[in-house]
């Protein structure tokens, strides 16, 4: 999937340079259709999930040590 993402990224960069108006319209449509992709708090949510997973891992280690 990363090759596809990279190709799409290159196409968007070219479009932004060559036809900025169309690029703006495309990005506006993408944001309207998928607002969750443009939310800035996604990273914060991922950090919280990572912290929770670390806590779970630590708890599981303690349980294993007690056995």
Secondary structure, 3 states (H helix, E strand, C coil): CHHHHHHHHHHHHHHHHHCHHHHHHHHHHHHHHCHHHHCCCHHHHHHHHHHHHHHHHHHHHHHHHHC
